[in-house]
Structures are given as structure tokens and as C-alpha cells.
Amino acid sequence: MKVAIIGGGIAGLTLAWYLQKSGVAYDLFEADSRPGGNFLSQHLPGYLLESGPNSLQLSAELAELLGDLGLSDQLQDTAAVSQHRYVLRGGQYRQLPGSPPALLKSSFFSWKAKGQVLGEMLRKAGPRNEQETVAQFFRRRFGPEIVDYAVNPFMAGIYAGDPEQLLIHKTFPQLVALEQEHGSLLRGLMKTSKGATRRRIVSLQGGVQVITDTLAAKLTNYHAGRAVAAVERRQDGSYQLTVNSEQLVVNSEEKTLLTANDSLFTEKYTHLALALPAYAAAPLLQPLFPEAAAALAAVRYPPMSVLYSAYDRAAVAHPLNGFGALHPKVEGAYAAGSIWTSSIYPSRVPAGQVLFTTFVGGSQYEEAARQPEEIQKAAVHAELSRLYGITAGPRWQTRYFWPRGIPQFDQHIVAAHAAADALQAHNIVAVASWRAGVGVPDCLRHARRSAEALA
């Protein structure tokens, strides 16, 4: 067996790591000179900026992987204030209740909304509906106010998505299962979460990119700057790759393939692993599996701009005593929200300064995401000044732009998942976030299970 892994993000690197540990032969091809995909940590004098995941849930899979890589001692917990999350309501930031009991005591939601939350425990499970969106599911169970001021900002901030479009059975299949099994979502959560502890939210001292950099350095068959331009299927069912736009040349004596610069690769690949975005996988599949390629090409990746704004602490009136703040769509804000980087990771910012990491884009803010950088910077500064009581200009601002951000688990993902399932009969597995799930724990779990199935 020999596996060709295409894509060197966290999913592809993790798959290669576990194949390597199991003694399965592989080659991992990454077009970029840098490993990690959207794991991107930028170091500026005195600052550490994250352009992809800002923090990670310390799942069992992540904890084990970090231990294997010798990175456990580099774990960095978020500050204690990170448990507080804020949401814009009525033009003011208000702390979002962190649990159903806290919700009932808080004044954040109206008495009507609280009554609908309590009433959820008396409602029966609805019929399984694979067309039901996240918004429809929560509106049916809890009413419109919970959707507008809890579900909507959460989906925009975490998934860059629109709950009116995202499908509940694809985005949160576990919630669908709880409703079907227990009748009430809240009753199901109470029964299944007894004794459970909240997962730690962590990063690494040098940023999340340390994980992918370390993984790549420990892989024996990782090939950076090697773009796979085409995939050919041979008569015996094995696969041959065109790399860097030059067909690999067969050396019949040694049964290896030689590139123009004499890098060696095994002649045949029995399996392919697609560890790259759906839009990048589609052209590779099109000559062999056109229907699957069309399904993958239809997966939506709305753009996202990440803007960083640094201010003197004395110029910011807000206490910034939390993880950050999200903006419901009904509030009409410019950005989807901001992480208060200097509050959750004080060591990443010079003393006496604060840093906002602000997100502009996603499926609900696509037009704003594509605006020129200078327009975005001015709009973000104006909004931050208004909402946080900022009385001076920023020390500096910068931006990182993702033309394609997070894959959307809307109606288009159904055909893509079906295509991925069908491709397994041809020894092609998909391990990227569009198949595994957009969360890092989802990608790690799926990659490891895929490695176990291949071993």
C-alpha cells in the first residue's frame, strides 16, 4: 500500500503522522512552501497575530497529538476572563448567559424568550427533516429571539455562516440525535452532560502554527512546494500524479519516479487522500469523476478579512473583561465581531496596549469582506471607536484576507459528502474540513480514523 496525500493543512499532516506511526508508506504533497493551511501565526515586534484559528479546544485527540509531538509543555491557556462572551444588543455589549440557569437569571433575554426556553422541555421531537436549517431548528425549539441574539452571532463568529442556510443535520448532527432520542434538546443535554467538564481552550506559546510546523518537520515524506497538477488512474486501479506541472518519469529499473530535480517518489499509489479544499480537489477529480468534481466545486467558501487594530489601553473605555464580542445580523454592524486578543493572551501584546482581532466577512457579510483594505480599516476603527469608547486612533492596523474562508455546510455540502462516500470505492478518501467538519477537533478525529482504516 502507498498513499498519496494531497494537501498539507492540519488534516493532511495529521493523516500522514498516523500513517507514518503505523508503518504505512505515503507521500504528502503541499503546493505552498509553508505547511499548515489556515494555521497561520504571524509574529510582529511585541505581538503575536493569528490569522486562522485563534484558539483550540483541547480535545482528547489534540492532547494526545501534542504529547506525541513533544509540545504539551508549550500549551497556553486563555486568561480566566475568556469564559465571558459578549453580544451586541441595542447598540450595547451585554454578557451572554453561559448556561440555561444563567439565562433564566439574566436580563439579556426577554421573559417571553425565557418562557420559550423552559417550554422546550415539554415539546416533542419533530420529524427528522434533512432540509431543516440551523435557524429553523432553533426557532422551532426555542423561538426567534434565541435565534437572533444567540444562534445567529455564534454561527457568524465561529462558522462564518448564516444559520438560515446551514443545515442542522450537517452542522450539528449531535443535536438532531439528542432531540430524536430524548424528545427535548435540553433534557437530552442534561442527561448526557452529567459529570462532564468544560474543555480547556488553549493555544501554544508560539501560536497554533507551531503544531503544523512541528508535524511537517517530523514527517519523513513531506514534500513542500509540490503542487499536484493532475491525477491519472492506471489500468490496475493505482494512481499516478503530475507534480509541479511536470509528468513524473518512470525509472523502470528501480521502480521509482524521478522529477526533474531528481526527487524520488514511489511509482504507484494505491490510495489517494484529498486533504485540500473542495474547490481545489474538484479540478483534480474532474477528468476521472466529473460528477463528484461538480459536487465539490459547488461547496461555498465565503471570503473573510481578519483585521488587527492596536490601541493604547488608556484610550479604550470598555473593560474588555472577556473573550470578545459577537454582532447579531439584526444589529446592522459592519463586522461579525472581534476577539479581545490582549485580554485572553496578555503576553501577545506589549504592556499598556490592547489588540482587537476583528472579522469582516463570511456568508452574511460577503460584500464588506471584498472591500479594499483601507476602507475596511477605516470602517473597523469607526465601529470599534463607537462600541468601545475609543478616544484616539490606532497605533497600527493590518489585515489578512482569505479569498475563500470556511466551507459552508449548507445544501451544497450534501452532494459533496455523498460524492466523498462514493469515492471510497475507488480508494480515494477525503479528510479536509469540508468532509470532516470545520472544527479542529473534527479534523483531527477524522484524519486519525482515516489513518486507522488505511493501516
BELDA-V774818 format. One record per pair of residues at least 12 apart in sequence whose ideal C-beta (glycine too) atoms are under 10 Angstrom apart, sorted by the first residue. I is the first residue (numbers start at 1). J is the second residue. Records with the same first field share a line. If there is no record, write none. Layout:
I->J ; J
This chain:
1->19 ; 24 ; 25 ; 26 ; 269 ; 270 ; 271 ; 427 ; 454 ; 455
2->24 ; 25 ; 26 ; 27 ; 221 ; 238 ; 239 ; 265 ; 266 ; 267 ; 268 ; 269 ; 270 ; 271
3->15 ; 16 ; 19 ; 24 ; 25 ; 26 ; 27 ; 28 ; 221 ; 239 ; 266 ; 269 ; 270 ; 271 ; 272 ; 273 ; 427 ; 429 ; 450 ; 451 ; 454 ; 455
4->26 ; 27 ; 28 ; 29 ; 228 ; 231 ; 238 ; 239 ; 240 ; 241 ; 243 ; 265 ; 266 ; 268 ; 269 ; 270 ; 271 ; 272 ; 273 ; 274 ; 428
5->19 ; 26 ; 27 ; 28 ; 29 ; 30 ; 219 ; 221 ; 222 ; 223 ; 228 ; 269 ; 271 ; 272 ; 273 ; 274 ; 275 ; 276 ; 429 ; 431 ; 447
6->27 ; 28 ; 29 ; 30 ; 31 ; 226 ; 227 ; 228 ; 231 ; 241 ; 243 ; 272 ; 273 ; 274 ; 275 ; 276 ; 280 ; 281 ; 284 ; 432
7->28 ; 29 ; 30 ; 31 ; 32 ; 37 ; 228 ; 273 ; 274 ; 275 ; 276 ; 277 ; 280 ; 281 ; 431 ; 432
8->28 ; 29 ; 30 ; 31 ; 32 ; 34 ; 35 ; 36 ; 37 ; 212 ; 215 ; 216 ; 219 ; 222 ; 223 ; 224 ; 226 ; 275 ; 276
9->30 ; 32 ; 35 ; 36 ; 37 ; 38 ; 39 ; 52 ; 212 ; 275 ; 276 ; 277 ; 431 ; 432 ; 433 ; 443 ; 447
10->35 ; 36 ; 37 ; 38 ; 39 ; 52 ; 53 ; 56 ; 62 ; 65 ; 208 ; 211 ; 212 ; 215 ; 275 ; 431 ; 432 ; 433 ; 436 ; 440 ; 443 ; 444 ; 447
11->37 ; 273 ; 274 ; 275 ; 276 ; 430 ; 431 ; 432 ; 433 ; 434 ; 435 ; 436 ; 440 ; 442 ; 443 ; 444 ; 446 ; 447 ; 450
12->26 ; 28 ; 29 ; 30 ; 35 ; 36 ; 37 ; 212 ; 215 ; 216 ; 219 ; 222 ; 273 ; 274 ; 275 ; 276 ; 431 ; 432 ; 443 ; 447
13->28 ; 30 ; 35 ; 36 ; 37 ; 39 ; 65 ; 211 ; 212 ; 213 ; 214 ; 215 ; 216 ; 218 ; 219 ; 222 ; 275 ; 443 ; 447
14->61 ; 62 ; 65 ; 211 ; 212 ; 215 ; 275 ; 431 ; 436 ; 440 ; 443 ; 444 ; 445 ; 446 ; 447 ; 448 ; 450 ; 451
15->28 ; 273 ; 275 ; 429 ; 431 ; 443 ; 444 ; 446 ; 447 ; 448 ; 449 ; 450 ; 451 ; 454
16->28 ; 215 ; 216 ; 218 ; 219 ; 220 ; 221 ; 222 ; 273 ; 275 ; 447 ; 451
17->65 ; 68 ; 69 ; 214 ; 215 ; 216 ; 218 ; 219 ; 222 ; 447 ; 448 ; 451
18->65 ; 68 ; 444 ; 447 ; 448 ; 449 ; 450 ; 451 ; 452 ; 454 ; 455
19->219 ; 221 ; 271 ; 273 ; 447 ; 450 ; 451 ; 452 ; 454 ; 455
20->218 ; 219 ; 220 ; 221 ; 222 ; 451
21->68 ; 451 ; 455
22->451 ; 452 ; 454 ; 455
23->455
24->271 ; 451 ; 454 ; 455
25->221 ; 266 ; 269 ; 270
26->219 ; 220 ; 221 ; 222 ; 266 ; 269 ; 271 ; 273 ; 451 ; 454
27->219 ; 220 ; 221 ; 222 ; 223 ; 226 ; 241 ; 243 ; 257 ; 264 ; 265 ; 266 ; 269
28->215 ; 216 ; 219 ; 220 ; 221 ; 222 ; 223 ; 224 ; 226 ; 273 ; 275
29->221 ; 222 ; 223 ; 224 ; 225 ; 226 ; 227 ; 228 ; 241 ; 243 ; 244 ; 265 ; 275 ; 276
30->216 ; 222 ; 223 ; 224 ; 225 ; 226 ; 227 ; 228 ; 275 ; 276
31->223 ; 224 ; 225 ; 226 ; 227 ; 228 ; 229 ; 243 ; 244 ; 276 ; 280
32->224 ; 225 ; 226 ; 227
33->224 ; 225 ; 226
34->209 ; 212 ; 213 ; 216 ; 224 ; 225
35->209 ; 211 ; 212 ; 213 ; 214 ; 215 ; 216 ; 217 ; 219 ; 222 ; 224
36->52 ; 208 ; 209 ; 210 ; 211 ; 212 ; 213 ; 215 ; 216
37->52 ; 212 ; 275 ; 276 ; 277 ; 432 ; 433 ; 443
38->50 ; 51 ; 52 ; 53 ; 208 ; 209 ; 212 ; 277 ; 304 ; 402 ; 405 ; 406 ; 433 ; 440
39->51 ; 52 ; 53 ; 56 ; 207 ; 208 ; 209 ; 210 ; 211 ; 212 ; 213 ; 215 ; 440
40->52 ; 53 ; 207 ; 208 ; 209 ; 212 ; 306 ; 400 ; 402
41->53 ; 54 ; 203 ; 204 ; 206 ; 207 ; 208 ; 209 ; 210 ; 211 ; 212 ; 213 ; 348
42->207 ; 209 ; 308 ; 398 ; 400
43->206 ; 207 ; 209 ; 348
44->308 ; 310 ; 348 ; 396 ; 398
45->350
46->310 ; 348 ; 349 ; 350 ; 351 ; 353 ; 355
47->308 ; 310 ; 341 ; 342 ; 348 ; 349 ; 350 ; 353 ; 355 ; 396 ; 398
48->203 ; 205 ; 206 ; 207 ; 341 ; 345 ; 347 ; 348 ; 349 ; 355
49->207 ; 306 ; 308 ; 310 ; 341 ; 348 ; 349 ; 355 ; 357 ; 398 ; 400
50->203 ; 207 ; 208 ; 209 ; 306 ; 308 ; 339 ; 341 ; 345 ; 348 ; 357 ; 400
51->207 ; 208 ; 209 ; 304 ; 306 ; 308 ; 357 ; 399 ; 400 ; 401 ; 402
52->207 ; 208 ; 209 ; 212 ; 304 ; 306 ; 400 ; 402 ; 405 ; 406 ; 440
53->203 ; 207 ; 208 ; 209 ; 211 ; 439 ; 440
54->78 ; 201 ; 203 ; 207 ; 208 ; 306 ; 323 ; 324 ; 339 ; 341 ; 344 ; 345 ; 357 ; 359
55->76 ; 77 ; 78 ; 82 ; 200 ; 201 ; 202 ; 203 ; 208 ; 323 ; 339 ; 341 ; 344 ; 345 ; 440
56->75 ; 199 ; 200 ; 201 ; 202 ; 203 ; 204 ; 208 ; 211 ; 439 ; 440 ; 441 ; 444
57->198 ; 199 ; 200 ; 201 ; 202 ; 439 ; 440 ; 441
58->75 ; 77 ; 199 ; 200 ; 201 ; 202 ; 441
59->199 ; 200 ; 439 ; 440 ; 441 ; 442 ; 444 ; 445
60->199 ; 441 ; 444 ; 445
61->440 ; 441 ; 442 ; 443 ; 444 ; 445 ; 446 ; 447 ; 448 ; 449
62->75 ; 199 ; 200 ; 202 ; 211 ; 440 ; 441 ; 444 ; 445
63->75 ; 199 ; 200 ; 202
64->444 ; 448
65->211 ; 214 ; 215 ; 444 ; 447 ; 448
66->202 ; 204 ; 210 ; 211 ; 214
68->214 ; 215 ; 218
69->210 ; 211 ; 214 ; 215 ; 217 ; 218
70->214 ; 218
71->204 ; 205 ; 206 ; 210 ; 211 ; 214 ; 215
72->204
73->204 ; 205
74->202 ; 203 ; 204 ; 205 ; 206 ; 210 ; 211 ; 214
75->200 ; 202 ; 203 ; 204 ; 205
76->202 ; 203 ; 204 ; 205 ; 206 ; 207 ; 344 ; 345 ; 347 ; 348
77->200 ; 201 ; 202 ; 203 ; 344 ; 345
78->200 ; 201 ; 202 ; 203 ; 323 ; 343 ; 344 ; 345
79->321 ; 322 ; 323 ; 340 ; 342 ; 343 ; 344 ; 345 ; 346 ; 347
80->321 ; 344
81->319 ; 320 ; 321 ; 322 ; 323 ; 340 ; 343 ; 344 ; 346
82->201 ; 321 ; 322 ; 323 ; 324 ; 339 ; 340 ; 343 ; 344 ; 345
83->98 ; 198 ; 201 ; 322 ; 323
84->96 ; 98 ; 321 ; 322 ; 323 ; 324 ; 325 ; 340 ; 343
85->97 ; 98 ; 153 ; 154 ; 157 ; 322 ; 323 ; 324 ; 325 ; 326 ; 337
86->153 ; 318 ; 320 ; 321 ; 322 ; 323 ; 324 ; 325 ; 326 ; 327 ; 337 ; 338 ; 340 ; 387
87->108 ; 149 ; 150 ; 152 ; 153 ; 154 ; 157 ; 325 ; 326 ; 327 ; 328 ; 331 ; 337
88->149 ; 153 ; 325 ; 326 ; 327 ; 328 ; 330 ; 331 ; 332 ; 333 ; 337 ; 387
89->108 ; 109 ; 148 ; 149 ; 153 ; 327 ; 328 ; 330 ; 331
90->331
91->331 ; 332 ; 333 ; 386 ; 387
92->331 ; 387
93->318 ; 320 ; 322 ; 324 ; 325 ; 326 ; 327 ; 387 ; 388
94->106 ; 107 ; 108 ; 149 ; 325
95->108 ; 321 ; 322 ; 325
96->108 ; 109 ; 149 ; 150 ; 153 ; 154 ; 322 ; 325 ; 326
97->109 ; 114 ; 150
98->198
100->114 ; 117 ; 118 ; 120 ; 121 ; 186 ; 189 ; 190
103->117 ; 118 ; 146 ; 150
104->117 ; 118
108->145 ; 149 ; 150
109->142 ; 143 ; 145 ; 146 ; 149 ; 150
110->143 ; 145 ; 149
112->143 ; 144 ; 145
113->142 ; 143 ; 144 ; 145 ; 146 ; 147 ; 148 ; 149 ; 150
114->143 ; 145 ; 146
115->143
116->139 ; 141 ; 142 ; 143 ; 144 ; 145 ; 146
117->141 ; 142 ; 143 ; 145 ; 146 ; 186
118->142 ; 186
119->141 ; 142 ; 143 ; 184
120->138 ; 140 ; 141 ; 142 ; 143 ; 146 ; 179 ; 183 ; 184 ; 185 ; 186 ; 187
121->182 ; 183 ; 184 ; 185 ; 186 ; 187 ; 190
122->183 ; 184 ; 187
123->140 ; 141 ; 142 ; 179 ; 183 ; 184 ; 185 ; 186
124->179 ; 183 ; 184
125->141 ; 176 ; 178 ; 179 ; 180 ; 181 ; 182 ; 183 ; 184 ; 185 ; 188
126->140 ; 141 ; 176 ; 179 ; 180 ; 183
127->180
128->169 ; 176 ; 177 ; 179 ; 180
129->167 ; 168 ; 169 ; 176
130->167 ; 168 ; 169 ; 170 ; 176 ; 411 ; 414
131->167 ; 168 ; 169 ; 411 ; 414
132->167 ; 168 ; 169 ; 176
133->162 ; 163 ; 164 ; 165 ; 166 ; 167 ; 168 ; 169 ; 171 ; 410 ; 411
134->147 ; 151 ; 152 ; 154 ; 155 ; 159 ; 161 ; 162 ; 163 ; 164 ; 165 ; 166 ; 167 ; 168 ; 169 ; 170 ; 171 ; 172 ; 175 ; 409 ; 410
135->147 ; 148 ; 151 ; 152 ; 155 ; 162 ; 163 ; 164 ; 165 ; 166 ; 168
136->163 ; 164 ; 167 ; 168
137->151 ; 163 ; 166 ; 167 ; 168 ; 169 ; 171 ; 172 ; 175 ; 176 ; 179 ; 185
138->150 ; 151 ; 152 ; 155 ; 163 ; 168 ; 172 ; 175 ; 185
139->151 ; 163 ; 164
140->168 ; 179
141->175 ; 179 ; 184 ; 185 ; 186
142->185 ; 186
144->330
147->163 ; 164 ; 328 ; 330
148->163 ; 328 ; 329 ; 330 ; 331
149->326 ; 328 ; 330 ; 331
150->326 ; 328
151->163 ; 164 ; 166 ; 328
152->164 ; 326 ; 327 ; 328 ; 329 ; 330 ; 331 ; 364
153->325 ; 326 ; 327 ; 328 ; 329 ; 330 ; 331 ; 333 ; 336 ; 337 ; 364
154->326 ; 328 ; 337
155->171 ; 326 ; 329 ; 336 ; 362 ; 363 ; 364
156->326 ; 327 ; 328 ; 329 ; 335 ; 336 ; 337 ; 359 ; 361 ; 362 ; 363 ; 364 ; 365
157->324 ; 325 ; 326 ; 327 ; 335 ; 336 ; 337 ; 338 ; 339 ; 359 ; 362
158->326 ; 336 ; 337 ; 362 ; 406 ; 438 ; 439
159->171 ; 362 ; 363 ; 405 ; 406 ; 407 ; 408 ; 409 ; 438 ; 439
160->301 ; 302 ; 303 ; 304 ; 336 ; 359 ; 361 ; 362 ; 363 ; 364 ; 365 ; 366 ; 369 ; 402 ; 405 ; 406 ; 407 ; 408 ; 438
161->300 ; 302 ; 362 ; 363 ; 364 ; 405 ; 406 ; 407 ; 408 ; 409 ; 410 ; 438
162->302 ; 329 ; 362 ; 363 ; 364 ; 365 ; 366 ; 408 ; 410
163->329 ; 363 ; 364
164->329 ; 363 ; 364 ; 410
165->300 ; 363 ; 364 ; 408 ; 409 ; 410 ; 411 ; 412
166->363 ; 408 ; 409 ; 410 ; 411 ; 413
167->408 ; 409 ; 410 ; 411 ; 412 ; 413 ; 414
168->409
169->409 ; 414
170->408 ; 409 ; 410 ; 411 ; 413 ; 414 ; 417 ; 437
171->408 ; 409 ; 410 ; 413 ; 437 ; 438
172->409
173->409 ; 437
174->188 ; 189 ; 192
175->188 ; 189
177->192
178->191 ; 192
199->441
201->323 ; 344
203->344 ; 345 ; 348
205->345 ; 347 ; 348
207->345 ; 348
208->440
211->440 ; 444
221->265 ; 266
223->243 ; 244 ; 259 ; 263 ; 265
225->244
226->241 ; 243 ; 244 ; 259 ; 263 ; 265
227->242 ; 243 ; 244 ; 245 ; 280
228->241 ; 242 ; 243 ; 244 ; 245 ; 272 ; 276 ; 280 ; 281 ; 284
229->241 ; 242 ; 243 ; 244 ; 245 ; 246 ; 247 ; 283 ; 284
230->242 ; 243 ; 245 ; 247 ; 283 ; 284 ; 286 ; 287 ; 288
231->269 ; 272 ; 274 ; 281 ; 283 ; 284 ; 285 ; 286 ; 287 ; 288 ; 289 ; 428
232->247 ; 287 ; 288
233->272 ; 287 ; 288 ; 289 ; 426 ; 427 ; 428
234->267 ; 268 ; 269
236->268 ; 270
237->268 ; 270 ; 426 ; 427
238->267 ; 268 ; 269 ; 270 ; 271 ; 272 ; 427
239->268 ; 269 ; 270 ; 271 ; 272 ; 288 ; 426 ; 427 ; 428
240->257 ; 265 ; 267 ; 268 ; 269
241->257 ; 265 ; 269 ; 272 ; 284
242->284
243->257 ; 259 ; 260 ; 263 ; 265
244->259 ; 260 ; 261 ; 263
246->259 ; 260 ; 261
247->259
248->260 ; 263 ; 264 ; 265 ; 267
250->267 ; 268
251->264 ; 267
252->267
254->267
255->267 ; 268
269->427
270->427 ; 454
271->424 ; 426 ; 427 ; 428 ; 429 ; 450 ; 454
272->284 ; 285 ; 423 ; 426 ; 427 ; 428 ; 429 ; 430
273->427 ; 428 ; 429 ; 430 ; 431 ; 432 ; 447 ; 450 ; 451 ; 454
274->296 ; 420 ; 423 ; 428 ; 429 ; 430 ; 431 ; 432 ; 434 ; 435
275->429 ; 430 ; 431 ; 432 ; 433 ; 435 ; 436 ; 443 ; 447 ; 450
276->430 ; 431 ; 432 ; 434
277->296 ; 299 ; 301 ; 404 ; 407 ; 432 ; 433 ; 434
278->293 ; 295 ; 296 ; 297 ; 298 ; 299 ; 300 ; 301 ; 404 ; 407 ; 412 ; 413 ; 416 ; 419 ; 420 ; 430 ; 432 ; 433 ; 434 ; 435
279->296 ; 297 ; 298 ; 299 ; 300 ; 301 ; 404 ; 407 ; 434
280->296 ; 297 ; 404 ; 432
281->293 ; 296 ; 297 ; 299 ; 416 ; 419 ; 420 ; 423 ; 428 ; 430 ; 432 ; 434 ; 435
282->294 ; 295 ; 296 ; 297 ; 298 ; 299 ; 416 ; 419
283->296 ; 297
284->296 ; 428
285->297 ; 419 ; 423 ; 428
288->423 ; 426 ; 428
289->419 ; 422 ; 423 ; 426 ; 428
291->415 ; 418 ; 419 ; 422
292->415 ; 416 ; 418 ; 419 ; 420 ; 421 ; 422 ; 423 ; 426 ; 428 ; 430
293->419
294->415 ; 416 ; 419
295->412 ; 413 ; 414 ; 415 ; 416 ; 417 ; 418 ; 419 ; 420 ; 422
296->412 ; 413 ; 415 ; 416 ; 419 ; 420 ; 423 ; 430 ; 432 ; 434 ; 435
297->412 ; 416
298->410 ; 411 ; 412 ; 413 ; 415 ; 416
299->404 ; 407 ; 408 ; 409 ; 410 ; 412 ; 413 ; 415 ; 416 ; 417 ; 434 ; 435
300->363 ; 366 ; 404 ; 405 ; 406 ; 407 ; 408 ; 409 ; 410 ; 411 ; 412 ; 413 ; 434
301->363 ; 402 ; 403 ; 404 ; 405 ; 406 ; 407 ; 408 ; 434
302->361 ; 362 ; 363 ; 364 ; 365 ; 366 ; 369 ; 370 ; 402 ; 403 ; 404 ; 405 ; 406 ; 407 ; 408
303->360 ; 361 ; 362 ; 363 ; 365 ; 366 ; 367 ; 368 ; 369 ; 370 ; 401 ; 402 ; 403 ; 404 ; 405
304->336 ; 359 ; 360 ; 361 ; 362 ; 363 ; 365 ; 366 ; 369 ; 400 ; 401 ; 402 ; 403 ; 404 ; 405 ; 406
305->335 ; 358 ; 359 ; 360 ; 361 ; 362 ; 365 ; 368 ; 369 ; 370 ; 371 ; 373 ; 376 ; 377 ; 380 ; 399 ; 400 ; 401 ; 402 ; 403 ; 405
306->339 ; 357 ; 358 ; 359 ; 360 ; 361 ; 398 ; 399 ; 400 ; 401 ; 402 ; 405
307->335 ; 338 ; 356 ; 357 ; 358 ; 359 ; 360 ; 373 ; 376 ; 377 ; 379 ; 380 ; 381 ; 384 ; 397 ; 398 ; 399 ; 400 ; 401
308->338 ; 341 ; 355 ; 356 ; 357 ; 358 ; 377 ; 380 ; 394 ; 396 ; 397 ; 398 ; 399 ; 400
309->338 ; 354 ; 355 ; 356 ; 357 ; 358 ; 377 ; 380 ; 381 ; 384 ; 385 ; 390 ; 393 ; 394 ; 395 ; 396 ; 397 ; 398 ; 399
310->341 ; 342 ; 349 ; 350 ; 353 ; 354 ; 355 ; 356 ; 394 ; 395 ; 396 ; 397 ; 398
311->342 ; 353 ; 354 ; 355 ; 356 ; 381 ; 384 ; 385 ; 388 ; 390 ; 391 ; 392 ; 393 ; 394 ; 395 ; 396 ; 397
312->352 ; 353 ; 354 ; 390 ; 391 ; 392 ; 393 ; 394 ; 395
313->342 ; 349 ; 351 ; 352 ; 353 ; 354
314->352 ; 353 ; 354 ; 391 ; 392
315->353 ; 354 ; 385 ; 388 ; 389 ; 390 ; 391 ; 392 ; 393 ; 394 ; 395
316->340 ; 342 ; 353 ; 354 ; 356 ; 384 ; 385 ; 388 ; 389 ; 390 ; 391 ; 392
317->388 ; 389 ; 390 ; 391
318->340 ; 354 ; 384 ; 387 ; 388 ; 389 ; 390
319->340 ; 343 ; 388
320->338 ; 340 ; 341 ; 342 ; 343 ; 344 ; 354 ; 356 ; 388
321->340 ; 343
322->339 ; 340 ; 343 ; 344
323->339 ; 340 ; 341 ; 343 ; 344
324->337 ; 338 ; 339 ; 340 ; 341 ; 343 ; 344 ; 356 ; 357 ; 358 ; 359
325->337 ; 338 ; 339 ; 340 ; 356 ; 358 ; 387 ; 388
326->338 ; 339 ; 359
327->359 ; 364 ; 365 ; 383 ; 387
328->364
329->364 ; 365
333->360 ; 365 ; 368 ; 383 ; 386 ; 387
334->358 ; 360 ; 365 ; 368 ; 371 ; 376 ; 379 ; 380 ; 382 ; 383 ; 384
335->356 ; 358 ; 359 ; 360 ; 361 ; 362 ; 365 ; 368 ; 369 ; 376 ; 379 ; 380 ; 383 ; 384 ; 387
336->358 ; 359 ; 360 ; 361 ; 362 ; 364 ; 365 ; 368 ; 369
337->356 ; 357 ; 358 ; 359 ; 360
338->355 ; 356 ; 357 ; 358 ; 359 ; 380 ; 383 ; 384 ; 387 ; 388
339->355 ; 356 ; 357 ; 358 ; 359
340->354 ; 355 ; 356 ; 357 ; 388
341->354 ; 355 ; 356 ; 357
342->354 ; 355 ; 356 ; 357
343->355 ; 356
344->357
350->395
353->395
354->388 ; 390 ; 395
355->394 ; 395 ; 396
356->380 ; 381 ; 384 ; 388 ; 390 ; 394 ; 397
357->400
358->376 ; 377 ; 379 ; 380 ; 381 ; 383 ; 384 ; 397 ; 399
359->380 ; 405
360->376 ; 379 ; 380 ; 383 ; 399 ; 401
361->376 ; 401 ; 402 ; 403 ; 405 ; 406
362->405 ; 406 ; 408
363->405 ; 406 ; 408 ; 410
366->405
368->380
369->401 ; 402 ; 403 ; 405
370->401 ; 403
372->399
373->397 ; 398 ; 399 ; 401
374->397 ; 399
376->397 ; 399 ; 401
377->394 ; 396 ; 397 ; 398 ; 399
378->397
380->394 ; 397 ; 399
381->393 ; 394 ; 397
384->397
405->438
406->433 ; 434 ; 438
407->432 ; 433 ; 434 ; 435 ; 437 ; 438
408->434 ; 438
409->433 ; 434 ; 437 ; 438
412->434
413->434 ; 435
416->430 ; 434 ; 435
417->430 ; 434 ; 435
419->435
420->432 ; 434 ; 435 ; 436
421->435
424->450 ; 453
427->454
429->446 ; 447 ; 450 ; 451 ; 453 ; 454
430->446 ; 450
431->443 ; 446 ; 447 ; 448 ; 449 ; 450 ; 451
432->446 ; 447
433->446
435->450
436->449 ; 450
